Amino acid sequence: MSLLLYPLAGLAVLAVPGLLVQLAAGIRDKLWLAALTAPVSVGVYGLAGLASGIPGLSFGIPLALAVTVLLSAIVFAVAWLCRGRTEPAPVEKPDTALLPELAGRWLPAAKIGAAVLVLGGIALAMQQWHGGLGSWDTYPQEHDTIIHMVLVAYISDTGRAAPWDLLPIDVLTGQPVSFYPSGLPLPAALTGELTGGPITGFNVMNALITGPVFVLGSAALAAAVFRRLRAGSGWTALAGGAAALIAAGLFRPGVQLLHDGGIAPNAAAMSMAPGVLAALITAGGLPGWGPGSRWLRAVVLGIGVAGVFSVHPSVAATVGLSVVVFWIVEAFTKRGREILRGQWPVLLAAGVVAALASASTLLGSASQATRTGTWAPDIPPGPFGEALSSNLKLTYGGYFDPHGIFSQLSAGVLALAGVLVIVVLRRGWGVAAMWLFWLAIVVDFKVHPRSGIGSMVGSPFYKSYVRIQSHISLFIPVLAAIALVFVAIGIVRLFGMVKKSGAFGHARRFAGPVSAVLLAAALAGYVGYASIPYEHRNAEVIASRYAKPEFTRVNDDDKRAAKFVEDHIQPGERMMNSANDGSTYAYVEDRVPVVNVVTLGSAIEPETYELLRSFRDYPTDPRIRKIVLSLNIGWVYVDSQAPGMGAGPGSPNSWYTAPVFELAPGLRNLDGLPGLSVAFRSGTVTVYKLDRAALAALPH
């Protein structure tokens, strides 16, 4: 039952607030509903998180529902008061010179076909995650997910979800706090409340956001571009369906970022970016906008932008730079300038709402901005030709494919064909410009990782190549949809002009329906040739970190050790640990208070890394002994085979200088130390009981 029920619970978490708020605002536009439902839901949970900072309120399903109902009621009341001020929406006729008409019975058929395509894309995207996870409660093994899981568990355990409460360095007291974006942990905690706990909630949320939400956002972005082209509702829907199928099998952003380090917030934020872009480029200035609904839509858009920003603040660069490039290029066209004139008041209002809704996240992320920019690039310089070709053909790369053997060539070729179509038609320059901008940034970073514009733009992304590179994939589905639609139309029109009789003689008369049928055939071929193989490989990649992990940070030995400590630890005691092994899951699953929740210790709590470096010196170092006693450490957890992880640009105060971190120096060779005895051992995991009275009796 969990196979279906858990994703449905996660879907309810991601959909209910966003849908209610948009419907209350009078929004019925399917494009916006597809694009903004998840971002707005996350934005609502951010407001609920703020409310949890009020004494007596605790973050959870009841508070989230209360905030959702209250906000929806306020929006509905405003919409009702403005109902008489709404003007009839202007109607634009489709540009039949650009695309043949889909009318009569063909129009509903096209929309039904588009819905089938979108549902097919969602199914493919979910299948790769279910196949790769094995089960929804599979433990994540990557290092970044250590912090993410602690956050989800802390929110679930304490109900504290305000930005100033996250991330607690000491889970026992909740202080001090090192800011960490909470947009992903909040819905994960709610999903865990409805399903099987923090791990299940986190896995379900990652699968839904990097899968179906990315698919729907890509469909919305393609529909937004076709709407600006005045393609008509039939072709707009079909383009969205085509983009959905292409997006479902892409390796980036979601699969690679969660494979190469467990970079979940970045993966989730980028997966929501196409939907936000779709809303931004259709906000105002297009048919369907009356003055009464304009400002309510601005509020909804602002909440959605705030929601995505709370997932990972670097999305400000992802969305901001992309949409600025889009507007600049579109401003060179007459239609683009007309639309922009109608958009800017709405966008300005949405920006104000977003800034207010995410003020605490803005302040917290500003405190971390300097740190993210100091990271060294994670790749050496490479040749220009290889940098360009690997990103045009969508080479897998990363830890899965370090030699660049595999690629998603079919999707890359379709995207290039889409760019060619834009050049030939001299329409849709904005989307091509966004793709070209990020291609240039990625190639420049690959060639000159330590200097140049690529390195500068890459600063919010920790100068991580896989994070920067993932931006290219955000525009592959829409470009591929442009190629598929217009090539199908071009073929039919070509035969209609060349051959005046026989079967093709009717092609000109029925150019629209025949083109749609040809598009369906092309998509069916793509699914068989590319989408299904891509899905299988993505599932294989995901499995290498979940169902069949290449390395283990937490295994059955860790689970048994955590359960042992849970059964024996006393209230107020802490367990000394290194967060690089499976010990933090003793807190996640069994609520055992651990000393370290950050792998290299926290700069704002020096005692954490002092113990990682020197815990074993407590018999001879009074300062270390004092820290141990003050923290009331009663247990010590050691995994002698902890997996390696990169130490990044340096540990706090440079206490650890080696490039790879495994077992903390302070936890080596503990057997025989005074006051320390083995209480539990399973495999490579040992739990020691620490006699604090024996420590206190040691000579000063």
C-alpha positions as CSV (number, residue, x, y, z in Angstrom):
1,M,0.0,0.0,0.0
2,S,2.9,2.4,0.8
3,L,4.0,2.2,-2.9
4,L,1.0,4.3,-3.8
5,L,-0.2,5.9,-0.6
6,Y,3.1,7.6,0.4
7,P,3.5,9.5,-2.9
8,L,-0.2,10.4,-2.7
9,A,0.4,11.9,0.7
10,G,3.4,13.8,-0.6
11,L,1.3,15.0,-3.5
12,A,-1.3,16.3,-1.1
13,V,1.4,18.2,0.8
14,L,2.8,19.8,-2.4
15,A,-0.6,20.5,-4.0
16,V,-3.3,21.4,-1.5
17,P,-2.1,24.8,-0.3
18,G,-0.9,26.0,-3.7
19,L,-4.1,25.0,-5.4
20,L,-6.4,26.5,-2.7
21,V,-4.6,29.8,-2.7
22,Q,-4.6,30.1,-6.5
23,L,-8.3,29.0,-6.8
24,A,-9.2,31.5,-4.1
25,A,-7.4,34.2,-6.2
26,G,-9.6,33.3,-9.1
27,I,-6.8,31.6,-11.1
28,R,-8.1,29.0,-13.4
29,D,-5.2,29.1,-15.9
30,K,-3.9,25.6,-16.3
31,L,-0.4,27.0,-17.1
32,W,-0.2,28.7,-13.8
33,L,-1.7,25.9,-11.9
34,A,0.9,23.5,-13.3
35,A,3.7,26.0,-12.8
36,L,3.1,27.5,-9.4
37,T,1.2,25.0,-7.3
38,A,4.3,23.4,-5.7
39,P,6.2,26.7,-5.2
40,V,3.2,28.4,-3.7
41,S,2.7,25.4,-1.3
42,V,6.3,25.7,-0.2
43,G,5.8,29.4,0.3
44,V,2.7,28.8,2.5
45,Y,4.7,26.4,4.6
46,G,7.3,29.1,5.0
47,L,4.6,31.3,6.5
48,A,3.6,28.4,8.7
49,G,7.2,28.1,9.8
50,L,7.3,31.7,10.7
51,A,4.1,31.2,12.7
52,S,5.7,28.3,14.6
53,G,8.0,30.9,16.1
54,I,5.0,32.2,18.1
55,P,5.0,30.7,21.6
56,G,2.5,27.9,21.8
57,L,2.4,27.1,18.1
58,S,4.1,24.1,16.7
59,F,4.8,23.3,13.1
60,G,2.8,20.3,11.7
61,I,-0.2,19.4,9.7
62,P,-2.7,21.4,11.9
63,L,-0.7,24.6,11.7
64,A,0.0,24.2,8.0
65,L,-3.7,23.7,7.3
66,A,-4.7,26.6,9.5
67,V,-2.3,29.0,7.6
68,T,-3.5,27.6,4.3
69,V,-7.2,28.2,5.2
70,L,-6.5,31.6,6.6
71,L,-4.5,32.8,3.6
72,S,-7.0,31.4,1.1
73,A,-9.8,33.1,3.0
74,I,-8.1,36.4,2.9
75,V,-7.2,36.1,-0.8
76,F,-10.8,35.0,-1.6
77,A,-12.2,37.9,0.3
78,V,-10.1,40.3,-1.7
79,A,-11.0,38.6,-4.9
80,W,-14.7,38.9,-4.0
81,L,-14.4,42.6,-3.3
82,C,-12.7,43.1,-6.6
83,R,-15.1,41.1,-8.6
84,G,-16.9,44.0,-10.2
85,R,-13.6,45.6,-11.3
86,T,-12.5,42.9,-13.6
87,E,-12.6,43.7,-17.3
88,P,-13.3,41.1,-20.0
89,A,-10.1,39.3,-20.9
90,P,-8.8,40.3,-24.3
91,V,-8.7,37.5,-26.9
92,E,-5.9,37.0,-29.3
93,K,-6.4,35.0,-32.5
94,P,-3.9,32.2,-33.2
95,D,-1.2,33.0,-35.7
96,T,-2.3,30.6,-38.4
97,A,0.5,31.8,-40.7
98,L,2.9,30.3,-38.1
99,L,1.0,27.2,-37.1
100,P,-2.0,25.5,-38.8
101,E,-5.2,25.7,-36.9
102,L,-6.5,23.0,-34.6
103,A,-10.2,23.5,-34.4
104,G,-13.5,21.7,-34.1
105,R,-13.2,18.2,-32.7
106,W,-9.5,18.3,-33.1
107,L,-9.0,20.9,-30.4
108,P,-10.4,18.7,-27.5
109,A,-8.5,15.8,-29.0
110,A,-5.3,17.7,-28.9
111,K,-5.8,18.8,-25.3
112,I,-6.6,15.2,-24.2
113,G,-3.5,14.0,-26.0
114,A,-1.5,16.7,-24.2
115,A,-2.8,15.5,-20.9
116,V,-1.9,12.0,-21.7
117,L,1.7,13.1,-22.6
118,V,2.0,15.0,-19.3
119,L,0.7,12.0,-17.3
120,G,3.1,9.8,-19.2
121,G,6.0,12.1,-18.3
122,I,5.0,12.1,-14.6
123,A,4.8,8.3,-14.6
124,L,8.2,7.9,-16.2
125,A,9.7,10.4,-13.7
126,M,8.2,8.6,-10.7
127,Q,9.2,5.2,-12.0
128,Q,12.9,6.0,-12.1
129,W,12.7,7.2,-8.5
130,H,10.7,4.2,-7.2
131,G,13.0,1.8,-9.0
132,G,16.2,3.5,-7.8
133,L,15.0,3.9,-4.2
134,G,13.9,0.3,-3.8
135,S,11.4,1.5,-1.0
136,W,10.4,4.9,0.3
137,D,12.1,4.4,3.6
138,T,15.6,3.6,2.2
139,Y,18.3,5.5,4.0
140,P,20.2,8.2,2.0
141,Q,23.9,7.5,1.9
142,E,25.4,10.8,0.6
143,H,27.0,13.4,2.8
144,D,24.8,16.5,2.2
145,T,21.8,14.5,3.2
146,I,23.2,14.2,6.7
147,I,22.2,17.8,7.5
148,H,18.9,17.6,5.5
149,M,17.8,14.5,7.5
150,V,18.7,16.2,10.8
151,L,16.6,19.2,9.8
152,V,13.6,17.2,8.9
153,A,13.8,15.1,12.1
154,Y,14.3,18.2,14.2
155,I,11.3,20.0,12.7
156,S,9.2,16.8,13.2
157,D,10.4,16.2,16.7
158,T,10.2,19.8,18.1
159,G,7.7,21.6,15.9
160,R,10.2,24.4,15.6
161,A,10.4,25.6,12.0
162,A,11.1,29.3,12.0
163,P,14.1,30.3,10.0
164,W,15.9,31.5,13.1
165,D,15.5,28.0,14.6
166,L,17.2,26.1,11.8
167,L,19.9,24.6,11.7
168,P,20.4,23.9,15.4
169,I,24.0,22.9,16.1
170,D,22.9,21.3,19.4
171,V,19.7,19.3,18.9
172,L,19.2,19.0,22.6
173,T,19.0,22.7,23.4
174,G,18.2,24.1,19.9
175,Q,21.1,26.6,20.2
176,P,23.2,27.9,18.6
177,V,21.7,28.2,15.2
178,S,23.5,28.2,11.8
179,F,21.1,29.4,9.1
180,Y,20.1,26.7,6.6
181,P,17.3,27.1,4.1
182,S,14.2,25.2,5.2
183,G,12.0,25.1,2.1
184,L,12.6,21.4,1.4
185,P,12.7,20.1,5.0
186,L,9.3,21.7,5.8
187,P,7.2,19.7,3.3
188,A,9.4,16.7,3.9
189,A,8.5,16.9,7.6
190,L,4.8,17.2,6.9
191,T,5.0,14.2,4.5
192,G,6.8,12.2,7.1
193,E,4.1,13.0,9.6
194,L,1.6,11.5,7.2
195,T,3.6,8.5,6.2
196,G,6.6,6.7,7.7
197,G,8.7,9.3,9.4
198,P,11.5,11.8,8.3
199,I,13.3,9.4,5.9
200,T,10.2,8.4,4.0
201,G,9.0,12.1,3.9
202,F,12.4,13.2,2.6
203,N,12.6,10.6,-0.1
204,V,9.0,11.1,-1.3
205,M,9.5,14.9,-1.4
206,N,12.7,14.6,-3.4
207,A,11.1,12.2,-5.9
208,L,8.0,14.4,-6.4
209,I,9.9,17.7,-6.8
210,T,12.7,16.5,-9.0
211,G,10.2,14.3,-10.9
212,P,6.6,15.4,-11.5
213,V,7.1,19.0,-10.4
214,F,10.0,19.4,-12.9
215,V,7.9,17.7,-15.5
216,L,5.0,20.1,-14.9
217,G,7.2,23.1,-14.7
218,S,8.8,22.2,-18.0
219,A,5.4,21.7,-19.6
220,A,4.3,25.1,-18.3
221,L,7.4,26.8,-19.6
222,A,6.9,25.3,-23.1
223,A,3.2,26.4,-23.0
224,A,4.2,29.9,-21.9
225,V,6.6,30.2,-24.9
226,F,3.9,29.0,-27.3
227,R,1.3,31.3,-25.8
228,R,3.6,34.2,-26.5
229,L,3.9,32.9,-30.1
230,R,0.1,33.0,-30.3
231,A,0.1,29.3,-31.2
232,G,-3.5,28.6,-30.2
233,S,-4.6,26.5,-27.2
234,G,-4.3,23.2,-29.0
235,W,-0.6,23.6,-30.1
236,T,0.2,25.2,-26.7
237,A,-1.1,22.2,-24.9
238,L,0.7,19.8,-27.2
239,A,4.0,21.6,-26.8
240,G,3.6,21.4,-23.0
241,G,3.0,17.6,-23.3
242,A,6.0,17.2,-25.5
243,A,8.2,19.1,-23.1
244,A,6.9,17.0,-20.2
245,L,8.0,13.7,-21.9
246,I,11.4,15.1,-22.7
247,A,11.9,16.4,-19.1
248,A,10.9,13.1,-17.5
249,G,14.1,11.4,-18.7
250,L,16.7,14.1,-18.2
251,F,19.7,13.3,-16.0
252,R,20.0,16.8,-14.7
253,P,19.1,18.6,-12.5
254,G,17.5,16.2,-10.1
255,V,19.2,12.8,-10.6
256,Q,22.8,14.0,-10.9
257,L,22.6,16.5,-8.0
258,L,21.1,13.9,-5.7
259,H,23.7,11.3,-6.9
260,D,26.8,13.6,-6.7
261,G,26.7,14.6,-3.1
262,G,23.0,14.5,-2.2
263,I,22.6,18.1,-3.1
264,A,18.9,18.0,-2.4
265,P,17.9,21.7,-1.9
266,N,19.7,22.8,-5.1
267,A,18.1,19.9,-7.0
268,A,14.6,20.8,-5.7
269,A,15.0,24.6,-6.3
270,M,16.3,24.1,-9.9
271,S,13.5,21.6,-10.6
272,M,10.9,24.2,-9.6
273,A,12.7,27.0,-11.6
274,P,11.0,26.2,-15.0
275,G,7.6,26.7,-13.5
276,V,8.5,30.0,-11.9
277,L,10.0,31.2,-15.2
278,A,6.8,30.2,-17.0
279,A,4.8,32.3,-14.5
280,L,7.1,35.3,-14.8
281,I,7.0,35.5,-18.5
282,T,3.2,35.2,-18.6
283,A,2.6,37.6,-15.7
284,G,0.5,40.4,-17.1
285,G,0.4,41.8,-20.6
286,L,-1.2,38.6,-22.0
287,P,-4.8,37.6,-22.6
288,G,-6.6,36.4,-19.5
289,W,-5.6,39.3,-17.3
290,G,-8.2,41.7,-16.0
291,P,-7.3,44.5,-13.5
292,G,-9.1,42.8,-10.7
293,S,-7.1,39.7,-11.0
294,R,-3.8,41.3,-11.8
295,W,-2.7,42.2,-8.2
296,L,-4.0,39.0,-6.7
297,R,-1.9,37.1,-9.2
298,A,1.1,39.3,-8.2
299,V,0.5,38.2,-4.6
300,V,0.4,34.5,-5.6
301,L,3.5,34.8,-7.8
302,G,5.3,36.5,-5.0
303,I,4.4,33.7,-2.5
304,G,5.7,31.2,-5.1
305,V,8.9,33.0,-5.7
306,A,9.4,33.2,-1.9
307,G,8.8,29.5,-1.6
308,V,11.4,28.5,-4.2
309,F,13.9,31.0,-2.7
310,S,13.4,29.3,0.7
311,V,14.3,25.9,-0.8
312,H,17.8,27.3,-1.9
313,P,18.6,31.0,-2.1
314,S,20.9,30.4,-5.1
315,V,17.7,30.0,-7.2
316,A,17.6,33.8,-7.2
317,A,20.6,33.6,-9.7
318,T,19.0,30.7,-11.6
319,V,15.7,32.5,-12.2
320,G,16.9,36.1,-12.0
321,L,19.6,35.9,-14.6
322,S,17.5,33.7,-16.9
323,V,14.5,36.0,-16.9
324,V,16.6,39.1,-17.3
325,V,18.3,37.6,-20.3
326,F,14.8,36.7,-21.6
327,W,13.5,40.2,-21.2
328,I,16.5,41.9,-22.7
329,V,16.3,39.8,-25.9
330,E,12.5,40.0,-26.1
331,A,12.7,43.8,-25.8
332,F,14.3,43.9,-29.2
333,T,11.0,42.8,-30.7
334,K,7.8,44.9,-30.9
335,R,5.6,42.2,-29.3
336,G,8.1,41.6,-26.6
337,R,8.1,45.3,-25.7
338,E,4.3,45.4,-25.7
339,I,4.1,42.5,-23.3
340,L,6.8,43.8,-21.0
341,R,5.0,47.1,-20.6
342,G,2.0,45.2,-19.3
343,Q,4.2,43.0,-17.1
344,W,6.4,45.3,-15.1
345,P,3.9,46.6,-12.6
346,V,2.8,43.0,-11.8
347,L,6.4,41.8,-11.5
348,L,7.3,44.7,-9.3
349,A,4.4,44.0,-7.0
350,A,5.3,40.3,-7.0
351,G,8.8,41.2,-6.1
352,V,7.7,43.2,-3.1
353,V,5.5,40.3,-1.9
354,A,8.4,37.9,-2.3
355,A,10.8,40.1,-0.4
356,L,8.4,40.5,2.5
357,A,7.5,36.8,2.6
358,S,11.1,35.7,2.5
359,A,12.7,38.5,4.6
360,S,14.1,36.1,7.2
361,T,15.5,33.8,4.6
362,L,17.1,36.8,2.8
363,L,18.8,37.9,6.0
364,G,19.9,34.3,6.8
365,S,21.3,33.7,3.3
366,A,23.1,37.0,3.3
367,S,25.1,35.8,6.3
368,Q,26.2,32.7,4.2
369,A,26.9,34.5,0.9
370,T,30.6,35.2,1.6
371,R,31.1,31.6,2.6
372,T,29.7,30.1,-0.6
373,G,31.8,32.4,-2.7
374,T,35.1,31.3,-1.1
375,W,34.8,27.7,-2.2
376,A,37.4,26.6,-4.7
377,P,36.2,25.2,-8.1
378,D,35.8,21.5,-8.0
379,I,37.2,20.9,-11.5
380,P,40.5,21.6,-13.2
381,P,40.6,23.7,-16.4
382,G,39.5,21.8,-19.5
383,P,39.7,22.3,-23.3
384,F,37.1,24.5,-25.0
385,G,36.1,21.8,-27.5
386,E,35.4,19.2,-24.9
387,A,33.5,21.7,-22.7
388,L,31.3,22.7,-25.6
389,S,30.6,19.2,-27.1
390,S,29.9,17.6,-23.7
391,N,27.2,20.1,-22.9
392,L,25.7,20.1,-26.4
393,K,25.2,16.4,-26.4
394,L,24.3,16.3,-22.7
395,T,27.1,14.0,-21.5
396,Y,26.3,12.4,-18.1
397,G,29.7,13.0,-16.5
398,G,30.1,13.4,-12.7
399,Y,30.7,10.5,-10.4
400,F,28.5,8.2,-12.4
401,D,30.4,8.8,-15.7
402,P,33.8,10.4,-14.9
403,H,35.1,9.7,-18.4
404,G,32.1,11.1,-20.2
405,I,31.2,7.9,-22.0
406,F,27.4,8.2,-21.8
407,S,25.2,11.0,-23.1
408,Q,21.6,11.9,-23.7
409,L,22.3,12.7,-27.3
410,S,18.7,12.5,-28.5
411,A,17.5,15.2,-26.2
412,G,20.6,17.3,-27.0
413,V,20.0,17.0,-30.7
414,L,16.3,18.0,-30.3
415,A,17.3,21.1,-28.3
416,L,19.8,22.1,-31.0
417,A,17.1,21.6,-33.6
418,G,14.8,23.8,-31.5
419,V,17.4,26.6,-31.6
420,L,17.6,26.2,-35.4
421,V,13.9,26.4,-35.7
422,I,13.9,29.7,-33.7
423,V,16.6,31.1,-36.0
424,V,14.6,30.1,-39.1
425,L,11.3,31.4,-37.8
426,R,12.8,34.5,-36.2
427,R,10.4,33.9,-33.2
428,G,11.0,32.8,-29.7
429,W,14.4,34.4,-29.3
430,G,14.0,34.7,-25.5
431,V,14.1,31.0,-24.7
432,A,17.0,30.4,-27.0
433,A,18.9,33.2,-25.3
434,M,18.4,31.7,-21.9
435,W,19.8,28.4,-23.1
436,L,22.7,30.1,-24.8
437,F,23.5,32.2,-21.8
438,W,23.8,29.3,-19.5
439,L,25.7,27.3,-22.1
440,A,28.2,30.1,-22.3
441,I,28.5,30.3,-18.5
442,V,29.0,26.5,-18.2
443,V,31.6,26.4,-21.0
444,D,33.5,29.4,-19.6
445,F,33.5,27.8,-16.1
446,K,34.8,24.5,-17.5
447,V,37.6,26.3,-19.4
448,H,38.5,28.9,-16.8
449,P,37.1,27.7,-13.4
450,R,39.1,30.1,-11.3
451,S,38.5,33.3,-13.3
452,G,36.1,34.9,-15.8
453,I,32.3,35.3,-15.8
454,G,31.6,31.6,-15.4
455,S,33.4,31.6,-12.1
456,M,31.7,34.8,-10.9
457,V,28.2,33.5,-11.8
458,G,29.1,30.1,-10.2
459,S,29.9,31.7,-6.8
460,P,26.3,31.2,-5.4
461,F,26.6,27.5,-6.5
462,Y,29.8,26.9,-4.5
463,K,31.7,26.9,-7.8
464,S,30.5,23.4,-8.3
465,Y,30.5,22.3,-11.9
466,V,27.5,19.9,-11.7
467,R,25.3,22.6,-10.1
468,I,26.2,25.2,-12.7
469,Q,26.0,22.7,-15.6
470,S,22.5,21.7,-14.5
471,H,21.1,25.0,-15.7
472,I,21.4,24.0,-19.3
473,S,18.9,21.1,-18.8
474,L,16.2,23.6,-17.6
475,F,15.7,24.7,-21.2
476,I,16.2,21.4,-23.1
477,P,12.5,20.4,-22.8
478,V,11.1,23.6,-24.2
479,L,13.6,23.7,-27.1
480,A,12.9,20.1,-27.9
481,A,9.2,20.8,-27.9
482,I,9.7,23.7,-30.3
483,A,11.7,21.4,-32.6
484,L,9.2,18.5,-32.5
485,V,6.1,20.7,-33.1
486,F,7.5,22.9,-35.9
487,V,9.4,20.1,-37.7
488,A,6.2,18.0,-37.8
489,I,4.3,21.1,-39.1
490,G,7.0,21.8,-41.6
491,I,7.0,18.2,-43.0
492,V,3.2,18.3,-43.5
493,R,3.3,21.7,-45.2
494,L,6.2,20.6,-47.4
495,F,4.3,17.6,-48.7
496,G,1.2,19.7,-49.0
497,M,3.0,22.1,-51.3
498,V,5.0,19.6,-53.3
499,K,2.2,17.0,-53.9
500,K,-1.2,18.3,-55.0
501,S,-3.0,14.9,-55.3
502,G,-3.3,11.6,-53.6
503,A,-3.0,11.0,-49.9
504,F,-0.8,14.0,-49.5
505,G,-3.2,16.2,-51.3
506,H,-5.3,16.5,-48.2
507,A,-2.3,17.3,-46.0
508,R,-2.5,21.0,-46.8
509,R,-6.2,21.1,-46.0
510,F,-5.8,19.1,-42.8
511,A,-2.4,20.4,-42.0
512,G,-3.2,20.9,-38.3
513,P,-4.6,17.5,-37.5
514,V,-2.0,15.7,-39.7
515,S,0.8,17.6,-38.0
516,A,-0.5,16.7,-34.6
517,V,-0.7,13.0,-35.6
518,L,2.9,13.2,-36.9
519,L,4.0,14.9,-33.7
520,A,2.4,12.0,-31.7
521,A,4.2,9.5,-33.8
522,A,7.5,11.3,-33.3
523,L,7.0,11.4,-29.5
524,A,6.1,7.7,-29.5
525,G,9.4,7.0,-31.3
526,Y,11.3,9.2,-28.8
527,V,9.8,7.4,-25.8
528,G,10.8,4.0,-27.2
529,Y,14.2,5.1,-28.4
530,A,15.2,7.6,-25.7
531,S,12.8,8.2,-22.8
532,I,12.6,4.6,-21.5
533,P,16.3,3.9,-21.8
534,Y,17.0,7.3,-20.1
535,E,14.6,6.3,-17.3
536,H,16.3,2.9,-16.9
537,R,19.8,4.5,-16.6
538,N,18.5,7.2,-14.2
539,A,17.0,4.5,-12.0
540,E,20.4,2.7,-12.1
541,V,22.1,6.0,-11.0
542,I,19.7,6.6,-8.2
543,A,20.0,3.0,-7.0
544,S,23.8,3.4,-6.7
545,R,23.1,5.8,-3.8
546,Y,19.9,4.1,-2.4
547,A,18.7,0.6,-3.3
548,K,22.2,-0.7,-4.2
549,P,24.6,1.9,-2.8
550,E,28.3,1.9,-4.0
551,F,29.2,2.9,-0.4
552,T,27.4,2.9,2.9
553,R,27.3,5.6,5.5
554,V,24.5,4.0,7.4
555,N,23.7,0.3,7.4
556,D,22.2,-2.4,9.7
557,D,25.1,-2.1,12.1
558,D,24.4,1.6,12.5
559,K,20.7,0.9,13.1
560,R,21.4,-1.7,15.8
561,A,23.8,0.7,17.5
562,A,21.3,3.5,17.4
563,K,18.6,1.3,18.9
564,F,21.0,0.2,21.7
565,V,21.8,3.8,22.6
566,E,18.2,4.8,22.5
567,D,17.4,2.1,25.0
568,H,20.2,3.1,27.4
569,I,20.8,6.8,27.2
570,Q,19.5,9.0,30.1
571,P,17.6,12.3,29.7
572,G,20.1,15.1,29.2
573,E,22.9,12.9,28.1
574,R,24.6,13.4,24.7
575,M,26.4,11.0,22.4
576,M,29.8,11.9,21.0
577,N,30.0,11.2,17.3
578,S,31.3,12.1,13.9
579,A,28.5,13.2,11.6
580,N,30.3,11.6,8.6
581,D,29.2,8.1,9.6
582,G,25.7,6.7,10.3
583,S,25.6,8.2,13.8
584,T,23.3,11.1,13.0
585,Y,20.6,8.7,12.1
586,A,20.5,7.8,15.8
587,Y,18.9,11.2,16.1
588,V,16.9,11.1,12.9
589,E,15.2,7.8,13.7
590,D,15.6,7.4,17.5
591,R,16.0,11.0,18.7
592,V,19.4,10.3,20.4
593,P,21.0,13.7,21.0
594,V,24.3,13.7,19.1
595,V,27.2,16.2,19.6
596,N,27.9,16.7,15.9
597,V,25.3,17.3,13.1
598,V,27.8,18.9,10.7
599,T,30.5,16.6,9.3
600,L,33.5,18.9,10.1
601,G,32.0,20.6,13.1
602,S,30.5,24.0,13.3
603,A,32.4,27.3,13.2
604,I,29.9,28.9,15.6
605,E,30.4,26.1,18.2
606,P,34.1,25.4,18.4
607,E,33.6,22.6,20.9
608,T,32.2,20.4,18.1
609,Y,35.3,20.3,16.1
610,E,37.6,20.5,19.1
611,L,36.2,17.1,20.1
612,L,36.5,15.7,16.5
613,R,40.2,16.6,16.6
614,S,41.1,15.8,20.2
615,F,38.4,13.8,22.1
616,R,40.9,10.9,22.7
617,D,43.2,13.3,24.5
618,Y,40.7,13.8,27.4
619,P,42.9,11.8,29.9
620,T,45.8,14.3,29.6
621,D,44.1,17.5,28.4
622,P,42.0,19.2,31.1
623,R,40.4,21.5,28.5
624,I,39.0,18.6,26.4
625,R,37.9,16.8,29.6
626,K,36.0,20.0,30.7
627,I,34.2,20.1,27.3
628,V,33.2,16.4,27.6
629,L,31.8,16.9,31.1
630,S,30.1,20.2,30.3
631,L,28.2,18.5,27.4
632,N,27.2,15.6,29.6
633,I,28.5,13.1,27.1
634,G,27.6,9.6,28.3
635,W,28.2,7.6,25.1
636,V,30.7,7.6,22.2
637,Y,29.8,6.3,18.7
638,V,32.6,5.2,16.3
639,D,32.4,3.6,12.9
640,S,35.9,2.6,11.9
641,Q,35.0,2.3,8.2
642,A,33.3,5.7,7.6
643,P,33.2,6.7,3.9
644,G,35.4,9.4,2.5
645,M,34.1,12.8,1.8
646,G,35.8,15.9,0.3
647,A,36.8,18.4,3.0
648,G,35.9,21.4,0.7
649,P,37.7,24.7,1.1
650,G,38.7,24.0,4.6
651,S,37.3,23.1,8.0
652,P,36.4,25.6,10.7
653,N,39.6,27.3,11.8
654,S,41.4,24.9,9.5
655,W,41.5,22.2,12.1
656,Y,41.5,19.5,9.4
657,T,43.7,20.1,6.4
658,A,43.7,16.8,4.5
659,P,41.6,16.7,1.2
660,V,39.5,13.7,2.3
661,F,37.8,13.2,5.6
662,E,36.9,9.8,6.9
663,L,37.2,8.8,10.6
664,A,37.7,11.9,12.9
665,P,41.3,11.9,14.4
666,G,39.8,12.3,17.9
667,L,37.8,9.1,17.6
668,R,40.7,6.8,16.7
669,N,42.1,4.1,19.0
670,L,39.8,4.7,21.9
671,D,40.0,1.2,23.4
672,G,41.6,1.2,26.9
673,L,41.1,4.9,27.7
674,P,40.2,5.6,31.3
675,G,36.5,5.7,32.0
676,L,35.7,4.3,28.6
677,S,34.3,0.8,28.1
678,V,32.8,-1.0,25.1
679,A,29.1,-1.3,25.6
680,F,28.0,-2.5,22.1
681,R,29.7,-3.6,19.0
682,S,28.3,-4.7,15.6
683,G,30.5,-5.0,12.5
684,T,32.6,-1.8,12.2
685,V,30.4,0.2,14.7
686,T,31.3,0.4,18.3
687,V,29.4,2.2,21.1
688,Y,31.4,3.1,24.2
689,K,30.0,3.9,27.6
690,L,31.7,6.9,29.2
691,D,31.9,7.0,33.0
692,R,31.9,10.8,33.7
693,A,32.7,10.2,37.4
694,A,35.9,8.5,36.3
695,L,36.7,11.5,34.1
696,A,36.0,14.0,36.9
697,A,38.4,12.0,39.2
698,L,41.3,12.3,36.7
699,P,44.1,14.7,37.9
700,H,43.9,18.2,36.6
